[in-house]
Amino acid sequence: MPFHHIAVATKDMPAIDAFYGEATGFELVKVEIAPTPEGGWAKHFFYDTGNGEMMAFWELHDDTIGKDYKTALSLDMGMPPWVNHIAFFTPDKEDLVVRRDRWLNAGYNVLEIDHGWCISLYTMDPNGTLTEFCLTTREFTEEDKRIAKAAVFSDNVENSPPPKITNHKAKVAPLHTRLERTKAS
């Protein structure tokens, strides 16, 4: 079953819009502006990620919540960024290349990992959350399913084959930092 949306908080909506709107190519389609249960108010922004699914961001204006809340899904929980991350589906190799180049041209470094069954592109969003585009490159076999089920109940399983890793470096500063400098001028 597909997601309708995933929602997270942000402290910098213009940077999020630059990343998810311009650099990632998702269309901002809706904002809900309403009171919060505690007496403040919030803006809830929705980006169309395709197939009726959305990524949403909360911009909070509520003194009972305060301004010290954290937004990085892993780092702010004391974990490395690769643990909790957001992965978006990409349908084919051509789209994966377009996504990689779009991030690079917008100034975001891209880590590419070929896991043998999928190829993933990763970069960090302005909230400090690892964001991924993932292309499944082969169907799962009965052996894949057997190993997965065995790993649920035992740590006595073999390591997966090592992935192929490529680092792609952007040649310009990230788009959201360039926009910040333009605003400050």
N, C-alpha and C positions, 0 to 999 in steps of 0.2 A: 504494500500500500504506500503510495507516495505521501510525502509531507505536504501540508498546506503551507506552513511557514515555520521557520526557526527564528526566535526573537532573542536578542541580547541587548544590553545597555551600552551606550557610548557616551563619552564626554566631549566628543569633537565631531559633530554631525557634518560640518563641511569637509573634513578629512575623509570621513566614511563615504560621503557622496562622491568625492573625487576618486576614491579607490573602487568602490563597488559600482558606481555609475559610469565614470569615464574609463578608468583603467581596466575594469573587469567586464564592462559592457552590459551590465544589467540595467533595466529601465526602472526608474522610480515611478511607481504607478499610483500610490495612494499614501495619504497621511491621515491619521486619526488624531485629533486634538481634543483632550477631555480631562476632566478632573481625575486625580488619583484618589483611592479610598482614604488616604491619610489626610487629605485636605490641600494638597498641592495640585499640580497639573503636569501633563506630559504630552509629548508628540511621539507618535508611533509611526515610523516610516516603513513602507513596504516596497521592496525591489523584486520585480519579476525575474526569476532565474530560469524560466522555461517550463513548459508542460504543466502550467497551472500552479507551480510551486514558487514560494517566495522566501526571501531573507528579509527579516525585519529588525529595526533598531529603535530602541527607546532613548529619547532625549528627555531626561527627568528634570522637573522643576518642582521639587518637593522638599521643604526644609526638614521634614521628619526623616527623610532618607539621607540627607546631607550631601556633601560633595566629595567625601573620601572613599566612595565605593570604587572597587576595582573592575576592570573590563577585560583583562586578558584571561581567556578561558583556562589556560594551564599555568602560565607564569605566576599569576596572582594566587594560585592554590599551592605554590611551592613545587610545581612539577615542570619538567622540560616542555618546551612548546609543542613537540610532536605528539604528546599524549592526547590532550583534548584539542581537536581541530575540526574545521568545517570543510567537508569535501563535496564538491559539485560534480555532477555527471557530465561527461563530454562524449558525444556519439561516435566520433571517429578520429583517426590520426590527423586529418587535415584540420579539424576544429581544435585539436590539442595544440598544433603548431600555431594557429591563429591566436589562441589564448596565451601561449608562452610569449609570442612576439608582442602582443598587446601589453602584457605586464612589463616586459623589458623596455619597450618604447615609452612606457609611462614612468620608468625609473625604478622598478622593483626587481631585485635579484630573484632568480628562479632556480630552485633545486629540482632536477628531474631525476626520478627514480623508476627504473624498469624492474618491477618486482617479479617478472616472469609470467604473471597472469594478468597484470594491469600495469599501466604506465601512469605515474603521478607527477604533477607539477605542483610545487609548493612555493608560497611566498607569505610574508607576514603582513597582516592588515594594520591599519592605524591604531586599532584597539590593542595590538600586541597578540593577536590570535592567528595561529597558522591557518592559512587558507589553501585549499587544494582543488585542482581539476584532475579528475581521474577517468581514464579510459580502460575498460575491461577488454583484454586482448584475446581471451579464450574462454570457453565454457568450462564450468566446474565439472569434474569427473566424480564418479562414485568413490574413487580413492581419495580425492580432496575432501569429500563429505565424511568418509570414514575417519581420516586423520583428524579433522576438526572435532568430531564427536569424541574421539579418544582423548584429545587434549583438554576437553571440558573436565574430565575426571582424573587426569594423570599428567604429571610433569615429565614423564618418561617417554618423550616423543623427540624425533629428530628435528634439528634446525631446518628451516626453509633454506633453499639455495640462496647464496649471496646475491643481492641486487646489483644492477649496473647503475652507477650514480654519476650524474653530470651536473656541474655548477655553471649556470649562465649568469654573467654579470651585466647589469644595466650600465649604460654609458652616460646616463643623466641622473640627476637627483630625483627622488620620488615625487610624483605629481602633487601630492598633498602638501609637501614641504615647499614646492615652487609656488603653489597658490598662497600659502601663508606669507612668503616673502613679498609677493605681489600686493597682498592686502596691507602689509606693513609699510610699503613704500608710499 
